[in-house]
Amino acid sequence: MAGLACGQTPAPPITSPEAPITLEDALARAARYGTQVQSVSLAAALAAEDRKQARAATLPTLNAFNQYIYTQGNRTPSGVFVANDGVHVYNEQAVVHEELLSLIRRGEIKVTIAAEAVAKAKVEIASRGLNLTVVQDYYAILGAERKALNAQRSLTEAEQFLDITQKQEAGGEVAHADVVKAQITLQQRQRDVQDSQLAIEKAKISLGVLIFPDLRSDFTVFDDLQQPGLLPPLAEAQAKAIATSPDLKAAQAGVLQAGYEVNVAKYAYLPSFGLDFFYGIDANQFAINSPDRRNLGYSAQATLNIPVWNWGATRSKVRQSVIKQQQAQLDLTYTQRTLQGNLASQYKEALAAQAQIDSLRISAELSAESLRLTLLRYNAGEAVALEVVDAQSTLAQARNAYEDGLVRYRVALASLRTMTGTQ
């Protein structure tokens, strides 16, 4: 009886033809099929394209300009519209345009680089969040399987006690009330077995949604609850968490992005200087050479635009970008504090869970011994059925509490590893 209390027997035998899925396998599968990570990965890809476009915007552009203009004739060279060059105008030109000051203004590019860094950090944030969900679902399955085994043990013990009461009632040693009490307990244990099987199925569905391309629950997981897992020193965990935190990286990149956006907003105070070069045909005949002149040639123009007045719009945009920069700095400070608080809380959770495992195991062993002694006293006529039922309930609770303690520690340890980037 005492051996049953520890709850250390592994999960029921594997019936699936496939090998059990380890936690590492589950994490790898989730990374492949997790739509959360795929969504933010697409956002990162979009940010990368924004960076490419910003770089391209600083380089000269080449366009082919093709145009034909027809003007109603009125027996004059220009036709009805005197502003036109003639009745027939053909434009076939290659146009090169460059905003010269963009070569030294790199703010737009830096903004997109910072935005890409934020998007990449969000991919890691989503990945770690997905990993934590997988860990919780994975150990939920193991906990449910172990509780199902405990429920089966409790059912067996209830059946044995019912057999004892029936035999003693037949011998006139106990009242029929003891048999009724044993039957009620047996029915409750049968319901517990049914509930435990349902818990396993629900836990498998939750994990299966994350690690398979289609909905599956016909799989098994590897039981590693008994494998030792050591907590790293707190100082080491803090250093790793700060160095690898994607939330912190995203917030820092957000501060940089906001700073660059301030510079870009200030560009509106400065003049713009554009250069255009045209090469091709702008003539009344679509030909390189006309009878009286050469049509193919080039022209160039330089344009300097100086901002003078726009009713304070530029100033407002600059102030707006400064406010965003202040908000980004506040977000960074909050992220730093939140990271430190979450790490300290998770570390204490892991320490507490680790410290309680031995106590929970001993409680389960003592509960098993208490049931054994109570049964002996009942057989000797020194205890009543209510004491046996109470001892059975205490043992069932102690067994499940031990399994919960194992799961709690493994989840806390995995969560801490996720925060420090080591899982």
N, C-alpha and C positions, 0 to 999 in steps of 0.2 A: 504493500500500500504506500509506503514512504517513497518508493522509487517513482510512483506515479505523480507525486506532488511537485517534483522539481520542474516539470514541464519542459524538460530538455530533449525529449524524444523528437526527432525531426518530423517534418510534415508527412502526411500519408504518402504511400508509394506512388510514383509517377506512372500514370496510365497512358499519357500521350506518347506517340511514337517519336516525337521530336525531343531533342535535348532540352533540358531546362534553360530558361533564359536567365542569364546573370544580370546583375545591375549594370555592368559595363555594356552588355549587349542592349539592354533596354535604353540606355542613354544614347547609344549610337543609332539605334532605330528611330528614336524620337527626333534626333537631329536630322535624320533623312526625311521623315514624314511629317514633322511638326509644322503646321501651317503658320503658327505664330512667328517662327524664325524665318520662314520663307517670305512672309509679308514684309518684315523689316529689312530683309536682305534685298528685296526689290526696291525699297526706299533708299537703301545705300547705293544700289546701282544707279538710281535716278540722280542721286547727289553726285556721283562720279561723272555722269554725263553733264550735269550743270557746270562742274569744274572744267571739263573739256570745252564747253561752249564759251565760258568766260575767257579762257586762254585764246580761243579762236577769235574772240571779239577784239583783241588787241592787235591782230595781224591785218595786213591789207586784204581787201576783198576784190575779186575780179568778177565782173558781170558782163554778159553779152546783151547789148541794147539793140533791139530791132523795132523799127517803127516806120509806118507809111502814113503820110498825111495827104488827104485830098481836099482841095479848096475849090469851091465853085468859081469857074472862070468868068471874067468880065472884060476880056481883051486887054488886060494889063498883065505885067509879069507876075504880080503878087496874087491876082485873083480878087475875089470879093473881100476877103479879110486882108487888109494891108499889112497886118502884123506878121503874116506868114511869108515865107521865103519864095513861094511860088505855088502854082496850081498843083504840082506834084512835088512832094518832099520825101526823100528816102534817108533814113537813119540806120546805119549798120555800124555799130561801134563797140569796141571793148572798153569797159569803164573800170578803172582801178581807183579805189577809195581807201583812204587811211586817215584815221583820227590820230594825229601825231602825238598829242599829249597822253593818249592811252598807253603809249610805250613806257611812260614813267609812272603812270597811275596804276598801281597794282592792287588797289583796294578790292575791286570786284573779284579778282582771282583769289585773294586771301579769304574773302568771305565764303566763297564756294569751297575752298580747302577746309576751312573750319567746319562748315556745314557737313561736308563729307565725313570729317572726323566724328561729329556728333552722330551721324547716321550709322557709322560703323560701331560706335560704342553702344548704340541702341540694339544692334544685332546681338552683341554680347550680353546685354541686359536681358533680352528676350530668351537667349540661349540658356542663361543661368536660371531664369524663372521657369523655363520648361524643364530643366534638369531637376529643380527642386520639386516640381509637381510629379515628375516621374518617380523620384525617390519616395515621396509620400505614398503614391499609389502602389509602388513596388512592395514597400513594407506593410502597407495595408493588406495586401494579399497574404503575405507571410503571417501577419498577426491573425487574420481571419482563419487561415488554415490551421494554425496551432490551437486557436480557440475551438475550432471544429473538432479537433482531436480531443481536447479537454472535455467538450460536450459529450463526446462518445464515451469517454471514461466515466463521466458522471452518470450517463445513462446506464452503463453496465453496473455501476455501484448501486443505482436505484433499483435495478432489476434484482440484484442480489439481496438487497434489503427487503424487497417485496416477497421474495421467496422465503426469507427467514421468518417474516411475520406470518405468512400463510402456514408455515409448518408449525410455528408456536401456537397459532390459533387452533390448528387441528389438534394439538396436544393439550389444549386448554390452559396454556401458560399465559396468553395475553388476550386482551379483548379485541373484538372486531374493529374497534376504532383505530388500532395500530395498522391493520391491513388497509383501511381506508386512507389513512395518512400516507402510507407508503405508495398507494395507487395514485394519489394526487401528486406526490413528488415525482413519480415515474412519468406521468403525463406532462408535467412541466419540463422534465429533462428531454422528453421526445420533442417538444416544441423548441427547446433550445438547440437541438441538433438540426432541426429544419431551418431555424433562423441563421445558424452558423453556415449552413450550406448556401443560403441566400446571400449572406455577407461576402462569401468567397466569389460568387458569380458577379455581384455588383462591383467588387473591387477589380476583378479581371476585366470587366467591361470598361471601367474607367481607364485602366492602363492600356488596354487593347486599342482604344481610340487613338492613343498617342503614338504607339509603336508599330502599328500595322497600317497598310494602305486601305484596308477595308475592316469592317467591324468583326473582331474575333474574340473569343473567350476560351477556345480550346487549346490553351497553352499552360505550361507550368513554369514556375520560377525557382531559382536555386536558393535554398535556405542558408543564409550566411549570418543569421542572428547570433550564433555562438562564436563566430570568428571575432578575435579581439580587435578592437579599434582604439588606438591611443590618441588622446588629445594632445595637440601641440602646445607648447608654452604660450601664454597669453600674449607676451611681447612679440613672439614670432608670428602669431596669427594676426595681430594688429598690423605689423609691417607688411605682410603679404596682402592683407585686405586693402590697405591704402595703395600699395603698388599696383594692384591688379583690378581695382574696382572699376567696372565700366560706368557706373553711375557717376563716379568722380571724374572720370575721363570725359564723359559727355558734358558735365557741368563746366569743366575747365575749357573745353572746346567752345561751349556756348558763350563764355566770357570773351574769348578771343574773337569769335564771330561778331559779337555785339560791338566790340571795339573797332573792328574793321568797318562795320556798318556806319559808325560815327564818321570815320574818314571818308567813306563813299558819299555820305550825305553832304559833307562839306565841299565836295567837288563842285556842287552846284553854284558855289560862290565864285568859282574860277572860270575863265574863258575857255572856249573850245576852239581848236584850230584844226580844220580839215583840209586835206589835199585830194583833188580829183584830177585824174588824167584820162583823156578821151583819145581813142585812136580808131579811125574808121572813116565812114562816108556820111556826110550830111549835105546832100545835094539834091537838085531837081531831077537828076537822072541816076538810075541805079547802074553806075559804071565807075571804074577807077579813074578814067580820063574822059572828060567832055571835049567837044571840038575846040573850046576856047579856054579850058582850064583843067587843072588836076584836082580830082575830087577826094582822093585818099590822102589823109593827113592826120594831124593830132592837135590837141589843145590841152591846156592845163589851167586849173583854177585853184586858188587858195582862199579859204573862208575862215574868218575870225569872228566868232560870236561872243560878245561880252554881255554877261547878265547885268541888267540895270535895276529893274524893279519887278517884283511879282507878288506884291501885297503880303510879304512876310512868309510865303509858303516855304521857302528854303530854310529860313530860320526855324520854322515850326518842325520841319522834317529833321533838322539837326537836334533840336531839343527832344524830339520823340525818340531818336536813336540813342541819345544820352540816357533817357529814362529806361530804355530797354537794356542798356549796358548796366545800369544800377540794379535792375531786376535780375539780370544774369549773375551779378556778383552776389546778390542775396541768395539766389538759388544754389550757388556754389557753397556758400557758408552753411546753408541748411543741409545740403547733401553731405558735407563733411561731418556735421554733428549727428545727422541721422545714421551715417555709416558707423561712427564710433558707438552710438547707442545700441544699434542693432547687433553689432559684434559683441559688445559686452553682455547684452541680454542673451544672445545665443550661446555664448561661452558658459555663462552661469547655468543655462538650461542643460547643456551637455554635462557639466560637472554634477549637477543635482541628479540627473538621470543615471549617470555612472555610479554615483554613490549609493543609490537605492537598489541597484540590481541584486547585490548580495543579500540585503535585507528582505527583499521580496522573495528571493529563492528560499531563504530560511523560513519565512512565514509559510510558504507553500509546504515545505517539509514538515513543519510543526502542525499544520492543519491536517496533513495526511496522518500523522501520528495520533492527533486528537481523534480523528474518525476511527482509527483502528482501536484505540482504547475505549471509545464510547460504544463501539459494536461489541467488544468483549464484555463491557458492563451490562449492555442490553441483553446479551445472551445469558448472563448470570442473573438477570432479573433485578439489577441495581440501577438501571437507567430506563427512561421512557422513550417512546418512539420520537417524541418531539426533539429530544436531545440528539438523536441520530440524524434526523432531518436537518437540524440546525448545523451539525458538524459537516454534513454533506454540502450544504449551501456555502458554508465558510470555506471549505476546501475548493469548491468550484470558483469562488470569487478570488481566492488566493492564487490559484493556477492562472486565471485570466489576468490578474494584476501583474504576475511575473512576466507573462508574455507581453503585456502592454509596456512594462518597464524596459524590456529588451528592444521593442520597436521604438519606444521613445528615445532611447539612447542612440540607436542607429540613425534615426531621422535627424536628431540634433547634431550628431557628428557629421552626417552628410550635408546638412545645411551649413555647418561651419566650414566644411571643405569647399562648398560652393561659393561662400562669401570670400574665401581666401584664394579662389582660383586654382585649387589643387584637385578639383574633380570636374 
